[in-house]
Structure formats: structure tokens, C-alpha cells
Amino acid sequence: YVSVDQLRDKAKEFIANPNNDENMPEKHPKHLPYFGDVMITEKHVISVQNDVGTSYDAYIQVQNELVAAYNELRNELAKAQFGKEFSECSEEQKDAIMDYYPQKISEAEPKKYGGN
């Protein structure tokens, strides 16, 4: 378990698997425009399941942190590869970056975890 404050960093680590941790998504080779042959975790999925009693505010906070994790990774990659912000990249560059870090967030049906 992690707090919402820790979620973005944990999600970034999970998505990128920078240390090739065997307990995180496996990296696979892929050829991408602008990047050439790279090892990426394109087959990862972040699955979100809420308690039926989860507040809408908490739900939105979690979603925002997960999307922010992808946005930060994409922006960091844009700066490293192209020397500019993701938003300043061409459409082709953005497509290559989104192929490098595809956003995969799955929502499962809420469950009742509490004891009520």
C-alpha cells in the first residue's frame, strides 16, 4: 500500500522498470522511430480497483496521479531525446514517445473491502 503522495513515483517506477526488476513488467525489444531498437515495458497494465465506498475525490486523485506519472515519463523522455518539452514535440515525435510509454490504465469493478 502507498499513499496518494507516493503513487506517482511508484507508478513511474512500475511503468519504466528502470532497474529491470524481475518483479515489475518485463521489458521487450521494439523498434521505434527516433529511438531505434529499445527495451520497453509496453505490455504493462496498471489495474485500479476501488472500494464501493471510495469518495469521488479520492478516485480522481488516484486517476490524476497515474496520468501524471505517464505525462512526467513522456516529458522526461522528450527532454532527453529531443531537448524539448513533450508539448513542443512534433506529432510524429509525440507518437514515438507515446509508443515508448503507452498509457495502460484498467479499471476493475468496485469491491466492498470494508467490514460494513
N, C-alpha and C positions, 0 to 999 in steps of 0.2 A: 504494500500500500504506500502511496505517496500523496502528499498534499497537492492542491491545485498549483501552488507556487513552485513545486518541483516537477510538475507534469511536462512542461515544455522541454526542459533539458533531458528528462528521461525519454521522452518521445523522440527527440533528435538523436539520441544515442541509439535507440532501437532502430530507427529508420536508416541511419547511416552505417551502423555497426563498424565504427572506425577501427576497432581493435580486432576485428574478425573473430568475435566471441562466439564460440560454438553454441551458446545458449540464446543467441539472438538470430535474426533472419540470416539465412545463408546467402552469401554473395555468389552471383552468377556472371559470367562474361557476357558482354554485349558491346556491339559496335555502335557508337553514336556520332552523328555529325558534330564537328567542332571538338570532340573529345577523343575520338578514335576508339580503341579497344579498352574498355574499362570493366571493373568488377563492381557490380551494384546489387542492391537488395530489392530488386523490382518485384519480387514475389511476396513481400511482407504485407501484412494486413494488421491494422490496429482495430480491434473489436471493442466497442463500447457497449456496456450493458448497465443500465441504471436500475435502482430500486424504484418500485412503483411510487414511493413517497418522495422521490427526488424533486427538489424545487426546480422550477424553470430557470431561475438564476444560476443554480449550481450546474444544471445541464448546459446552459450557454457558456459558462466559464470553462467547462471542460472542452467543449467544442472549439471555443476560441483559442485555447492553449494548444490544442492539437493542430489546428490550421496554422497558427503562428509558428509552430515547430517546422512545418513544411516550408512556410514562407521564409523563415530565417535560413534554413539549409539552402534553399534556392538562391537567396540573396548572397550568401557566403560563397556559393559556387560561381555565381555571376561575377562577383568581385575578383575571385581567384583566376577565373578563366578569361574574362573579358575586360577586367579592370573597371567595371561599372556596376551600378545597381541593376537588379533584375528588371525593374520597371523601365530602365533605359535601354534594355536589350532589344534587338530586332525580333520579329515574330519567330523567325527560324531559330534564333538563339534561345528564346524562351521555350520553344517546343523541345529543343535538345535538353534543356535544363529540367523541364517537366518530365521528360523520359528518364532522366538520371534519377530524379526524386519524384516518382509518381505518387500522387496523393491517394491513399487507400485507407479509408475510414469506414468501417462497417458498424451498423447499429443493430444490436440484437433486441428482441422484445424485452421490456422491463420485467424484472422479477421482484417478488416480495422477499426481501432479505431480513427485514426487521421481525421482531417477535410479536407484533400486534396482530 
